[in-house]
Structures are given as structure tokens and as C-alpha cells.
Amino acid sequence: MFKIIAIIVLAISTAGAGYFGWTQKKSSAAATEQIAELTQKVEESDKKVEASEEELAASKEMLPPLMTKAQELEAVKAAFSSGTVLKDLEAAYAKEKKGLSPERQLGLAGLRLLTNGTKDPATVEAFQKALEMTDWKSQQKVICAAQNALAAAGEKVKVMSECASEAPTAKGEMKVDTAPAKGDKKDAHGSGEKHAAHWEYEGAMGPENWGKEFPTCGKGRSQAPLNIKGPFEKVRFSVAPDYKQGQLKIVNNGHTIQVNVPVGSKIRIDGRAYDLLQFHFHRPSEEHLDGKPAAMVVHFVHKNLEGELAVLAVMLREGNENPGIKTLWTHAPPKEGPEVVPDGVMFNPANLLPREMDFFHYDGSLTTPPCTEKVKFFILKSQVNVSKEQVSEFPFKMNARPIQPPNGRPIYSN
């Protein structure tokens, strides 16, 4: 009996020892796993610390040049802080009979910024005016400077993607528009630049809402197009195109079909020369004659050496097939994309002009955002034929801005 009890006790002790050993082994494995995990986290933390130290060292190297620039800026601001130079410049510019160029307007705005700071309403207004005066193609630097200054002043302004790398927000982050690629459209009136702000001819960003992103479109007092109706005031000068044949360069920019014209074609308006930059199409015509639009219109966009814009509009009525448009439509891209330069295809813009050059004239604006004003419009009285089929082949069913209020502007006739 005693022997049996001893065997049982020995068996229980052996089992207990085995269970204890098993639990200890399991605990040891778990502990080893935890130690390995902690070791990995420590290594990752060490790497982050090392990277942070490298960034800190790099920042310390950049700090002295930035401090120097800050001191230079403070010195410049102090030099203008009395406001004397600003007053002198304003007085000098007030004598300008032709008004300020966009560059001078931007310079005046910059001097206001240095003198009065970003909280001065006149500073913000001066930069906004510089934007409204600027042609989006040839003066992108002016646009970038004005947009970045307004962004720095805390104003709600869309910054073009081309300018965004220089445009810090109030929190020091880059202000980049994230609109889809579909919104990156090119201005039909010669900008050729992609805009950060999205616009269309209908829907949420249709013409009635352009003013939300482009203030001049909503607040301008000399907007185009107009309804051409009498009474008319008489003018005695003439317009005389001198267009040359050149390599065809055609693009579907998402808003219209546009032909970019090689250097050499000009028009003389009252003896003053304007270079032809490009021409493009609207369906139906943007201008109305006695309240009625034509099937389409072609706008020839010109600029003189002073940067002044002039648009010659040729109304297209439904009739016989137009040979010039047949050539253009043959090579026009059906969808938005890059410029197409068909090998060996030449084109003369004069092919789209009527014989008679009598015109109506008024002072207007670009008919697409940013709706810049002080654009001279000349609408030819004679129209040119375009076939019904050619109108249907134009890839835009409607790309015309509605008629704008005349606001007392006279319409002239020669």
C-alpha cells in the first residue's frame, strides 16, 4: 500500500515538474518575441532620430541665408516706411494719359505692400487690378507675382499651377489647386496657359458663376459680347488685315478649336499695327445682330507693341460649304489635347475673311475668363458662309458666352 502511494506521489510530482517546465518555456518564447519586437521598434526610432538630426542640420545650414534675406527685406521695408516714395510714384503715375501697364501696376502694388503691409485694403486692390489688366499668356510672371502676393496677404485666391510652387499659404503649405485634369483648360483668347480655376460654358462653373473665381467676369463694366443694335456713332478710320500664309498649327483646348498663327500676319486699325496671335471659333456666334446670333463666329485675336488687344469678329451664316473651314476641320483634333502641326499643311487666315471690311466697333473684354477688359472689338458687317454639316462637325455644341450689359457704352459704325 505504501509503495502504491509513493508511485502516485512520484507521478504527480513528475507531471507537475513537466507542466512547470512547459509553462516556463512558453513564457520564455513570448518574452523573446516581445524583446525582438521592441528591438525592431528601437532600431526604427534610432533611424527616425538620425533622419531628424540630418534634417535639423540641413535646416541650420539654410538658416543664415534666410536670416540675411529677412534682414534685407526689413531694410527695404524700412526704407519705404515713410510713404514718401509711394506718394511720389502715385503722383507720377497719375500723369500717365494712357493708364498704367500691368508691369507698372504690379510695381505700384509691390511698393504698397512694402509701405503699408498686407493688411492694407489698397494693397490687395492694387494686386487684384494688376491681375485684371494682365494678359494670361505673355505676362505669366505678373500673374504669379500678384496671385502669390494676394495668397500671402490671406486673400482667397486661386493660384495657377505654374505659380503654385512659389505660393505659400498662411500655414506655410503650398497652395495647389487639385481640380481634375478636365478643369485645366486653356483660354480661348490667347492665353495658352492652364488655369488652376475651372470654368465651363454650363453647369456649376458656367458663365453665370465665372465671377466667383474671376472677379472681372462678374464686376466688370465693359464686358463682351454685346448685342449689336443702333443707334450707332460714326467713326472714320478703317481696319486693314494683312494676313500671311503659314504652317497650320491647330489645337482643341477643351473650350474651342484654335489656330495659332506664325509671326508675320498683322492688321492695321486706324493706321496702328496689331500682330495676329491666333483665331478660334464659337458656336453659336457670341455677338448678336439686332438680337439674333449667327450659326458661328470666328474671332481673330491681335496684340500691338503696347500690349493692347483687338478682336476682329467674322460672323458665319449657314450656306455653302466653306473651303477654308473644310481644311481646318480635316486636321482639327476631335478631343482636347496638344497642338497638332500637320506636315506640309499651310493656311492663310485671310481665307476666312469677307471681301468687305465695314465694321461695328465697341470697347469690350475677353469673352472667356479672366474676362480682361480694354479689348477693342470689331465685328464685320459682311458675313461668311459655313455649311450646316460643317457647323455640326464642330466638336462643341455650345461654347458662347451670353450677351453682356452695355452699361452705356456706345457702339460705333464706320
Protein Blocks (a to p, Z undefined) as FASTA:
>chain_A
ZZmmmmmmmmmmmmmmmmmmmmmmmmmmmmmmmmmmmmmmmmmmmmmmmmmmmmmmmmmm
mmmmmmmmmmmmmmmmmmmmnommmmmmmmmmmmpmnbpafklmmmmmmmmmmmnojmlm
klmmmmmmmmmmpcfklmmmmmmmmmmmmmmnopacdddfklmmmmccfkopacddfbdf
klmccdfehnopacfbdcdfedjllmklmmmmmmmlmmpcbbcdddddddddddfbdcdd
dddddddddddehjaccddddehiacdeehiacddfbdcdddddfbdgehiacfbdcddd
dddfkopacddddddddddddfklmmmmmmmcfbgcdddddehiacdfklmpcfblcdcd
dddddfbdehighiacdddfbdcdddfklmmmpmbfbacdcdddfklpacddZZ
